[in-house]
């Protein structure tokens, strides 16, 4: 959410990190399928964090091809986009106050991800960035570098953008949240597949409902 929604109270770094994580969960993770896919994504990203020290190329491929797509498929195809009765918010409102990449920004990012391999194949020098690849191994090596640049660029772009449209702390908190999401998602959605196997497609979000009711001011007597 935007900082304007937090009121005049200045949050500490830790408090704002908790708030961004909480808002992300209660607004964008109602579907048990989406939650389960986030568990898959988190597991893959944790593998990538370990793999990056051994085989960076494999880490990038697993991160972009498996982890990222599992994560976004849940948002695009399974997450409800109707009126959110739990949080009393429309989908359009949630998209407008999204701190990080909302669905429209994600479409742009995923489109760039998909276009890069095609452009690199048609233009091995990638507009002078590389000397060109002689074989498939060379192509994959250059593709990995471009996907690393895209990931780092997307993170830095939104972080710096938040510096100006919100404040420096909000940008740094969001960047921290993104980098630590695999750990938090793994813990948060570890039981989601169990609920899904029981036939529960939508998280009732009782905890979110209770917290919202507790935050509402008491009526005047």
N, C-alpha and C positions, 0 to 999 in steps of 0.2 A: 504494500500500500504506500501511497505518497505520505511524506512527512506531515502534510497538512492534516491528515486524518489522525495523527497522534496527539493533537491538541498543542498546548503551549508548554507542556512538560518535556524537558530535554531528557532523552533516554541515554543511558550509558551504552557503550559498545556492546556489551554482553546482553543488555536488555533489548536493544534493537535487533540483535542477531536472533534472539529468542522470538521476538515479535514477527520478524520476516519469515522465520521457519513456521511459526504457528499460522500466520495468514496464508502462506503457501499451502499448508496442509488443509486447513478448513475451507478454503476457497476452491482449490484445484485438485483435490484427491478424494472425491466421494466414491468413485467407482472402485470396487474391490479388484476388478481386472486391472485398472490403472495402477492401483497400489501394488498388485502382484508383479506387474511389469516393471515398476520402479524398484522392487526388490531384486528382480533379475538384473536390471540396469546397475543398481548399486553394487551387486556382487561382481559384475563384470568390471566396473570402474575400480573397485578395490583390487581386483586382479591386475588391472592396468597399472595402478600405483606401485605394485610390486614388480611387475614385468618391465616397467620403464627403465629400471636399473640393469636389467639383463638384456632385453631386446626391445629398444624403444620403438622400432618399426612395428613390431607385433602389437605392442601396447596401443599405439595410435590406431591401427586397423581394428582391433577389438573394441576400442573406445568409440570410434565413429560408426563402424558398421553394425556392431551388436548392441553395445550399451546405449548409445545415443538414440538409435532407432527404436529400441524397446521402450525407452523412456517417452519418446514423442508419440509413438503409436497409441499409447494409453491416453494421452491428452487429446489427440485429434479424433479418435474413433470411439472411445468408450466413456470418456468423462461427460456427464450431463451438461447440457448448455441451456437448459430451461431455467426458470426462476428458482433461485436457491432459497427455499423457505427457512432453512436452518440459520442462514446468515442474513436473511431478508435482503437479498441483493440480486440484481439481474446479471446475466452473463456479460452484457455490455458494460455494466458498471465495474465488474471485476476486471475485465480486460483493460478498462481505462485507468484503473489505479494500480495495475500490476507493476511492481518495482522492476523486475527483470524483463525477460523476453516473454511477451504475451504471444498468443497464437499467430498473430500477423507477423511479428518479428521473427518467430520461429520458422514460419513459412519462407521468409527471405533467407534465413540462415541455412535451412535445409536445402533450399534451391541452389545456393552457392556451393554447398557441399556436393550436390549431385552434378553440377555443371563443371566443376574443376577437373574431374577425371576425363571428361569429354574434351575439354579445351586442351588439356595436356597431351592427350592422344593425338589430336589434330595439329597441335603446335608444340612439338617436343621441347623447344627452347623456352616455352611459356613467356613469350615476348621479351626474350633476352635474359631471363632469370637464370636459366640453366644452359649448359652446353648442348643438351639434347641427350636422349637415351638411345643406347644401341640394342637393348634387349628388354625383356619383360622385367627382369630384376632392376634394371636402371629406371624403368618407368615407375615401378612401385616405390623405389627409394625417393624419387622426386615427388611422387604423389603424397607420400608420408610427410615430407617437408612442407608441402602446400597445406595439407590438412592440419599440421601443427600450427602453421601460421594463421590459418582460419580460426582455430580454437583460441589461440592466444589473442588474436586480433578482436574476436567477438567479446571476449572477457574484458579486455582493456577498453574497447570502445564504449561498452555500456557502463563500465565503472567510471570512466572519465565523464561520460554524458551525465551520469547521476551527480557528479561533482557540481555541475552547473544547474541542472533542473531541480535538484534537491539540496544536498550538501556533501561535503567530503566524507563525513562519517557514514552516511547512507551508502555511498558508493563503495567504500572499503568494507562495510558490513556485508553488502550484497556479494562482493567478490569472495569474501571469506565463506559465506554461505554456500556459494556454488562449489568451491573447492572442497568443502567438508560435507556436502550433501550425501555422497555415498555412505559415509559413516552414519549420518543421522537417518537416512532412508532405510538402511539395513535394519537399524534398531526399531524404527517406527513401524515398518511394514512386514516385519518378520512373520507375523501371524496371519497376514492377509490371505495367503493361499488357503489356509485352513477354513477361514470364513467363506471363501469362494467355493470350496468343495462342499460346504454345507448348504450351498444354494443362495447365499447372501450376495447379491450383485452390487448393492449400494450400502455403503457404511451409514448407519443411522445417525452418526455424528452426535450422539447424545452428549458427549463431553463438550463439544463446541456449542451446543444449544444451552447447556447449563452455564458455561462461561459467559455467553452473550447475555443471558438473563441476569446474571450476577452483576454485569457491567452496566445494565440499564438503571437509570436513576429511579428511586422509589417515588410513586405518585404523591403529590402534595396532599396533606390531610386537611 
